[in-house]
Amino acid sequence: MKRKDLLRVCLQNLTRRKSRTFLTVLGVLIGCCSIVIMVSLGIGMKEAQDKTLAEMGDLTIITVSAPQGGRGKVKLDDALLRRLKGIPGIAAFTPKRSLEVESISLVAGTGRRYIADWTSVVGVDTGALEQMGYHLTEGTLPKHDNEVLVGQYLAYSFKDTLRPEGHNMIDRWAGNFDDNGKPIDPPPPFFDPLKGPMTMEIETQNGKITLPITPVGAVKEDYSKGSETSEGIMLNMADLRKLMEKTQGGRKKATAYDSVMVKVKSIDQVESVERELKTMGYATESMESIRRPMEKEARQKQLMLGGLGAISLFVAALGITNTMIMSISERTREIGVMKSLGCYVTDIRIMFLSEAGAIGLIGGLIGCVISFVASVVINLVSLGPSVENLIPAILGGEEVTRVSVIPPWLLLFAIVFSVFIGLGSGYYPANKAVRIPALEAIKTE
């Protein structure tokens, strides 16, 4: 039989018993909807978890520290930095060291108008900041001596001495939510650190040190990289060493860092790089210890939800098998006539498999359409039923957390799976049809 004839016979047989075909397709449709919706809810939970982790910081950052506070043989020094260059998977790294003194204050403006009573000063490799994933809200990276980066919210640490006490600082934490509970930007500070030079006043055991500095950029807040990105000052490691010599009265000490931050090329390589660093004797800290259990839990939930949906589809498969067996019983004489006319056994098998596959295909296609619409409705309910939320409910976004997420591969998988369920369900009835003897089939009324 030609393919065109097989298709025509297939459609004729499906429309011969419309009610039975409709109910069988309905079973596949419900099964397909179940598996797509269930899996989409699992993917939605995974997406929400990923966004939660992303808000906590960079997932590819490993903080390396020396055991016993650096008092043992394993130290954080330049020798370690050279060894890090040979470890596969590391994209960039930077040492970090804090300036530990009695107190550090900042002064700026005409007549010492703006004063910050306290801040933190950290030395880093400013040339590696871009590779490390630091982001600037404004300005550029330091290029000359005494040029520094300031934390995103350092300006809120300054008080305006010309204003009355109690009203000379802006509290960025007060009233930072609107009436609907959504976060809003804090009010602007009295002082912009990037508008001019400032002076760093350092109190040490050897006396007071004054250092003029020039802020050239503001770093976006990221606590995974350190609190100095919020309200501190970052300068080049070479400048920090010169400053530390002044605070120590000109004495030079062996270079030992407080920590080393390592940027890994991808999330999948974090575990292997962290294992290598621990083998070298260093203590490590990363988001991997949080991400792994959350990812495992999300995967288990996806499998559980997908399994529940698959049960409905397998139940539908039994309906297809039942429908095809009943169809064979009704068409036994037709099968005998086809065999008598010289029709190949393969053609008879393909004809019944085509009918079963067509039921799976139709049910899968309609089920995917209904699942997509249901997913959009679920997301609209969670985001708020409005026209503005329609596109975010479908495509998502950086600030949007969807309950149900249906990627294209899931729809394609559901359709292919439904077709295979149909073909698998029709395999036994098709083999049963081709084994009926021609003479016995013709005699059947």
C-alpha positions in Angstrom: 0.0 0.0 0.0 1.1 3.5 -0.8 1.7 6.0 2.1 -1.2 8.1 0.8 -3.6 5.1 1.0 -2.3 4.2 4.5 -3.0 7.7 5.7 -6.5 7.7 4.1 -7.4 4.3 5.7 -6.0 5.5 9.0 -8.2 8.6 9.0 -11.2 6.6 7.9 -10.8 4.1 10.8 -10.3 6.8 13.4 -13.5 8.7 12.3 -15.5 5.5 12.0 -16.0 5.4 15.8 -15.8 9.1 16.7 -16.9 8.7 20.3 -14.4 6.0 21.1 -11.6 7.8 19.3 -12.5 11.0 21.2 -12.4 9.3 24.6 -9.1 7.6 23.8 -7.5 10.9 22.6 -8.9 12.6 25.7 -7.1 10.1 27.9 -3.8 10.8 26.1 -4.5 14.6 26.3 -5.0 14.4 30.1 -1.9 12.4 30.5 0.1 14.8 28.4 -1.2 17.8 30.3 -0.4 16.1 33.6 3.2 15.4 32.7 3.9 18.8 31.2 2.3 20.8 34.0 4.0 18.7 36.7 7.4 19.0 35.1 6.9 22.7 34.5 6.2 23.2 38.2 9.4 21.5 39.0 11.3 23.6 36.6 9.7 26.7 38.1 10.9 25.7 41.5 14.4 25.2 40.1 14.3 28.7 38.5 13.2 30.3 41.8 16.0 28.5 43.6 18.6 29.7 41.1 17.4 33.3 41.4 17.6 33.0 45.2 21.2 31.7 45.0 22.1 34.4 42.5 20.9 37.1 44.9 23.1 35.6 47.6 26.2 36.2 45.4 28.4 34.8 42.7 28.1 31.0 42.6 31.5 30.6 40.9 33.6 32.3 43.6 35.7 30.3 46.1 37.2 32.0 49.1 40.5 30.4 50.1 41.9 30.9 53.6 44.8 29.4 55.5 44.2 26.9 58.3 45.1 27.9 61.9 44.8 31.5 60.9 48.0 31.4 58.8 50.1 30.3 61.8 50.9 26.9 60.3 53.1 25.9 57.3 50.4 26.5 54.8 50.3 30.2 54.1 48.5 32.6 51.7 51.4 34.1 49.9 52.8 34.8 46.4 53.8 31.2 46.1 50.2 30.1 46.3 49.2 32.7 43.6 51.8 31.1 41.3 50.4 27.6 42.0 46.8 28.8 41.2 47.8 29.6 37.7 48.4 25.9 37.0 45.0 24.6 38.3 42.6 23.8 35.5 39.2 25.5 35.7 40.4 28.7 37.4 39.5 31.8 35.3 40.9 34.5 37.6 42.0 35.2 41.2 42.8 38.0 43.5 44.5 38.2 46.9 42.8 40.2 49.7 44.2 41.9 52.7 42.6 44.3 55.1 44.2 47.3 56.7 44.2 46.6 60.4 44.7 49.7 62.5 43.1 51.5 65.5 40.6 53.5 63.4 40.1 54.8 59.8 38.0 57.9 59.0 37.4 59.8 55.8 37.1 63.5 55.3 36.0 65.4 52.2 34.5 68.7 51.1 35.5 72.3 51.8 36.4 72.9 55.4 36.1 69.2 56.3 32.3 69.3 55.8 31.7 65.6 55.1 33.1 63.1 57.6 32.8 59.3 57.8 33.9 58.1 61.3 34.6 54.5 60.2 35.3 52.5 57.1 37.1 49.3 56.0 40.1 49.4 53.6 41.0 46.3 51.6 43.7 45.7 49.1 43.0 43.6 46.0 44.5 43.0 42.5 42.5 45.8 40.7 43.6 44.5 37.3 41.7 41.2 37.9 38.5 42.7 39.2 36.7 42.6 35.8 37.5 38.9 35.3 36.5 38.2 38.9 33.0 39.5 38.1 33.1 42.8 40.0 30.7 45.3 38.5 31.0 49.1 38.6 27.8 51.2 39.1 29.8 54.2 37.8 33.3 55.3 37.1 36.4 53.3 36.1 39.0 51.0 37.6 42.1 52.6 39.3 45.0 53.2 37.0 47.3 55.5 39.0 48.7 55.6 42.6 46.2 56.5 45.4 43.2 55.9 43.1 40.6 53.8 44.9 37.2 52.2 44.4 34.4 52.8 46.9 31.6 50.6 48.0 28.2 51.2 46.4 26.7 52.7 49.6 29.8 54.3 51.2 28.2 57.7 50.7 25.7 56.9 53.4 28.5 56.6 55.9 29.2 60.4 55.6 27.6 63.0 57.8 27.2 66.6 56.9 28.7 68.7 59.7 26.7 71.8 58.6 23.4 70.1 59.5 22.1 69.7 63.0 22.9 66.5 64.9 20.4 63.8 64.3 19.6 65.1 60.8 23.1 65.1 59.3 23.0 61.5 57.9 20.7 59.6 55.5 19.5 56.2 56.8 19.3 54.1 53.7 17.5 51.3 55.6 14.6 53.5 56.7 11.4 53.4 54.6 12.9 51.3 51.8 9.6 49.6 51.0 6.5 51.0 49.4 2.9 50.5 50.5 2.7 47.2 48.5 5.8 45.8 50.2 8.0 46.3 47.1 11.6 47.5 47.7 12.3 51.1 46.6 15.6 53.0 46.1 16.9 54.7 49.2 16.9 58.6 49.3 20.1 60.2 47.8 23.0 60.8 50.2 24.2 64.2 51.1 27.6 63.5 49.6 28.9 61.9 46.3 32.4 60.3 46.9 33.2 60.4 43.2 32.8 64.2 42.9 36.2 65.0 44.3 39.2 63.9 46.3 39.0 62.9 50.0 41.5 62.3 52.8 42.0 59.1 54.7 42.9 59.7 58.4 44.4 56.6 60.0 45.0 56.2 63.8 47.8 53.8 64.6 49.9 52.9 67.6 52.7 55.0 66.1 50.5 58.1 65.6 48.2 59.5 63.0 48.7 59.1 59.2 47.0 61.2 56.6 46.7 60.0 53.0 45.0 61.8 50.1 43.0 59.5 47.9 41.0 59.8 44.7 37.9 57.7 44.2 37.5 56.8 40.6 34.7 54.2 40.6 31.9 52.7 42.7 31.6 48.9 43.0 28.2 47.2 43.0 27.4 45.6 46.3 28.1 41.9 46.4 28.6 40.3 49.9 29.9 37.1 48.3 33.0 39.2 47.4 33.2 41.0 50.7 31.4 43.7 52.8 33.8 46.3 51.3 31.7 46.3 48.2 29.0 47.9 50.2 30.6 50.5 52.5 34.3 50.1 52.2 37.3 51.2 50.1 39.3 49.0 47.7 42.7 49.9 46.5 45.5 48.2 44.6 47.6 45.7 46.7 50.8 47.6 45.9 49.3 50.8 47.4 48.1 48.9 50.4 51.6 47.5 51.1 53.0 51.1 51.0 50.3 52.2 53.4 51.0 49.3 55.7 54.7 50.1 55.8 53.7 53.6 57.0 51.4 52.3 59.7 54.1 49.9 60.9 56.7 52.6 61.1 58.6 51.7 58.0 59.1 48.0 58.9 58.6 45.4 56.2 57.0 42.1 56.9 56.7 39.0 54.7 53.6 39.2 52.5 50.7 37.1 53.8 47.2 37.6 52.6 44.0 37.4 54.7 42.3 35.4 51.9 42.4 34.7 48.2 39.3 34.8 46.0 39.2 32.4 43.1 36.9 32.7 40.2 36.0 29.4 38.5 35.1 29.2 34.8 31.8 27.4 35.3 29.5 26.2 38.2 30.2 22.6 37.2 33.9 23.0 37.9 33.6 24.6 41.4 33.5 21.2 43.2 36.7 19.9 41.5 38.6 23.2 42.0 37.6 23.3 45.6 38.7 19.7 46.1 42.1 20.5 44.6 42.5 23.5 46.9 41.6 21.4 50.0 44.1 18.7 48.9 46.8 21.5 48.9 45.9 22.0 52.6 43.8 25.2 52.4 40.4 25.9 53.8 37.7 26.9 51.2 34.3 28.4 51.3 31.8 28.7 48.5 28.1 28.6 47.6 28.6 25.0 46.4 27.7 23.6 49.8 24.3 25.3 49.6 23.8 24.9 45.8 24.3 21.2 45.7 21.7 20.1 48.2 19.2 22.6 46.7 19.9 21.3 43.2 19.5 17.7 44.3 16.2 18.5 46.1 14.9 20.3 43.0 15.9 17.4 40.8 14.1 14.9 43.1 10.9 17.1 43.1 11.1 17.2 39.3 11.3 13.5 39.0 8.5 13.0 41.5 6.2 15.4 39.7 7.1 14.0 36.3 6.5 10.5 37.6 3.0 11.5 38.8 2.2 12.9 35.4 3.7 9.9 33.6 1.3 7.6 35.5 -1.7 9.4 33.8 0.0 8.9 30.4 0.5 5.2 31.0 -3.1 4.8 32.0 -4.0 6.5 28.7 -1.8 3.9 27.0 -4.0 1.2 28.3 -7.0 3.0 26.8 -5.2 3.0 23.4 -4.5 -0.7 23.7 -8.1 -1.4 24.5 -9.3 0.7 21.6 -7.1 -1.0 19.1 -8.0 -4.5 20.3 -11.7 -3.6 19.9 -11.0 -2.2 16.5 -9.3 -5.5 15.4 -12.3 -7.5 16.7 -14.7 -5.3 14.6 -12.4 -5.4 11.5 -11.4 -9.1 11.4 -13.2 -9.6 8.1 -11.6 -6.5 6.6 -8.2 -7.9 7.6 -9.0 -11.2 5.9 -10.1 -9.5 2.7 -6.8 -7.4 2.7 -4.7 -10.6 3.1 -6.7 -12.4 0.3 -6.1 -9.5 -2.0 -2.4 -9.8 -1.5 -1.8 -7.0 1.0 1.5 -7.4 2.7 1.6 -8.3 6.4 3.8 -5.3 7.0 1.2 -3.0 5.6 -1.4 -4.3 8.0 0.9 -3.9 10.9 1.8 -0.3 9.8 -1.9 0.5 9.4 -2.7 -0.3 13.0 0.5 1.2 14.3 -0.3 4.4 12.4 -3.8 4.6 14.0 -2.3 4.2 17.5 0.5 6.7 16.8 -2.0 9.2 15.4 -4.1 9.0 18.6 -0.9 9.7 20.6 0.1 12.6 18.3 -3.3 14.3 18.4 -3.5 13.9 22.1 0.0 15.2 22.6 -0.5 18.2 20.4 -3.7 19.3 22.0 -2.3 18.5 25.5 0.7 20.7 24.9 -1.5 23.6 23.8 -3.8 23.3 26.8 -0.7 22.9 29.1 0.8 26.1 27.7 -2.4 28.0 28.3 -2.7 26.6 31.8 0.9 27.5 32.6 0.3 31.2 31.5 -2.8 31.3 33.6 -1.0 30.0 36.7 1.8 32.6 36.2 -0.7 35.4 35.7 -2.4 34.5 38.9 0.9 34.5 40.8 2.2 37.7 39.2 -1.2 39.5 39.1 -3.9 39.3 36.4 -3.0 42.2 34.2 -2.0 42.7 30.5 1.4 44.1 31.6 2.2 40.7 33.2 1.2 38.7 30.2 4.7 38.8 28.5 6.6 38.2 31.8 4.2 35.2 32.5 5.3 33.7 29.2 8.9 34.6 28.8 9.9 35.4 32.4 12.6 38.0 33.3 15.4 38.9 35.7 13.0 40.3 38.3 10.2 37.8 37.6 9.7 34.5 39.3 7.4 32.2 37.5 5.6 29.3 39.2 5.3 27.2 36.0 8.1 27.2 33.3 7.6 25.3 30.1 10.7 25.4 27.9 10.4 24.4 24.2 12.2 21.1 24.8 9.5 20.0 27.3 6.7 20.5 24.7 8.7 18.6 22.1 9.4 15.8 24.6 5.7 15.6 25.5 4.7 15.2 21.9 7.3 12.6 21.0 6.6 10.7 24.3 2.9 10.7 23.5 3.6 9.3 20.0 5.9 6.6 21.4 3.2 5.7 24.0 0.7 5.3 21.2 3.0 3.2 19.1 4.0 1.0 22.1 0.3 0.6 23.0 -0.6 -0.4 19.4 2.3 -2.9 19.0 0.5 -5.8 20.6 -2.9 -5.3 18.8 -1.0 -4.8 15.5 0.8 -8.1 15.9 -2.4 -9.8 16.9 -4.0 -8.5 13.7 -1.3 -9.9 11.3 -1.5 -13.3 13.0 -5.2 -13.8 12.1 -5.5 -16.5 9.3 -7.0 -15.1 6.1 -9.7 -17.8 5.7 -10.8 -17.6 9.3 -11.0 -13.8 9.1 -13.1 -13.9 5.9 -15.6 -16.3 7.6 -16.1 -14.0 10.5 -19.4 -12.1 10.4 
